[in-house]
Amino acid sequence: MAIAAPSLYPFDDTVSRLRGAIIGAGNTVFATLDQAAAATMVGLTLRPTTLIVFGNPKAGTGLMQRFPPIALELPLKIAIWEEAGIVIVAYTPMSELAARYGVPTSDAVVRAIDVNLAALAASVCSPPRPPSAE
């Protein structure tokens, strides 16, 4: 299941800041897909929606060498969309993707990717609030 959180920034700033954070963390941005623009090209409308496709070949290659089917999930993706004035950032944890292909979720690379994905999202999103003590 995807993890989604509201961004602290407007849509375009969120996309820009996330791209910067991804690159700053040593990853490669392979593509930034403006899905709303693609919808417009075929006469449809879509709320502002962008998909950033990125990864770290140094980490991903080793994982794919050991578990070839995980290549179906790499590179990684972060989706950003705006709905009712709220910008949302979402991603699927690597541990969830890995489990689909029999990759141990305790694998050090899988754990490191999960930590990095969470840090990237946290770079633009509100920190989670602890439950209220009512």
N, C-alpha and C positions, 0 to 999 in steps of 0.2 A: 504494500500500500504506500502511496506517495506521502511524503511529508510536505505540508504546505504551511506557509506563514505569511502574514502581511508585511509588506516592505515599509520602511520608514520614509521612502522617497517616492516622488512621482515616477511614472512608468519609464520615460526615457532615461532619467537619472539612474533608476534601478538597473536597467540593461547596461548602461555605461559603467556603473560602479561594479557590477558583477563581472563584466568582461575584464575590467582592470584587476579585480581581486583574483580572478582565475589565472590571468597572466602573471600577476605578482606572486602567486603561489607556485610558479614554475611549470604551469600547464600550458598546453597549446590549444588555442581556440581554432577548431577546424571549420566551424561555420556558425553564423548567426542568422537564423531564419526568421524573417518577418512574415509570420503566417497570416496576419491580417492583410498585408499587401498581396500575398498570393491569392487570398480569397477575392480581393478586389479585382485581380487580373481575370478572374472567371465570372465576374458579375455578382459575386456574393459579398456579404458583409460579415465581419467577425470583429469582436471586441479587440482592442490592442493585445496582441499575443505574439511573443517571440520565444524561440527555442534556441538556446546556446548549446552547441555540440562541442565538447572539449575532452581533453584527457592528457595523461602523462605517459608517453610511449615507453619510458623506462619502467614504470610500474605495470602498465597494462600488458606489455609484451610478455613479461615473465608469467603473468597470470594466464595469458592465452597459450603460452608454451605448455604449461602444466595442465590446463583445462580448456582445450580448443573450443568447445561450444560457447564459452563465455564471450567469445568474439561477437556473438549476436547482440550483446548488450553494451559493447564498447565501440566507440567512445561513449563517455557519459553525457547526460543531458540535464539541463535545468530549464524549466519552463517558467515564463513570466507572463502574467495576463492581468488585465484590469477589468474589474467588474463592480458596478455601482460605486465608482470612485475609489475603490480599494485595489491596490496593486498586490498581487499574490506571487510568491516565489515557491516553486515546488520541484522536488526531485524524488527519485526512488533510491533508498539506501542500497549501497553495494551489497550489503549482507543479504538483503532480500533478493536481489538479482542473482547473487551467487548461489543461494539455496535452490533456485530453480534448476540449476545445472549440476548439482551435486558437489559444488565447491564448499569446503568447510567454512562456515561463517567465522570460525576462530582463526582462519588464515591471517597472517600478519598484514599482507597487502590489502585484503578485504577490510580489515579493521582500520588500517591507515586511510583508505579511501573514504570510509564512513566518517571518520574524524574530519577529513578535509572537506567533504561535502557539507557537513554540518557547519564548519567554520566559514565556508563560502556563503552559505545562506545567512548565517549570523552577521556577516559583514554588511548586510542591507536590511535585515529584519529585526523586529522587536524581539528582545529576549523573552523566552517563555515565562509566563507569570506562575509563581507557585500557587497551588490551590488555596483558596481562602479558608481561614479557620473559623467557620461558622458553627 
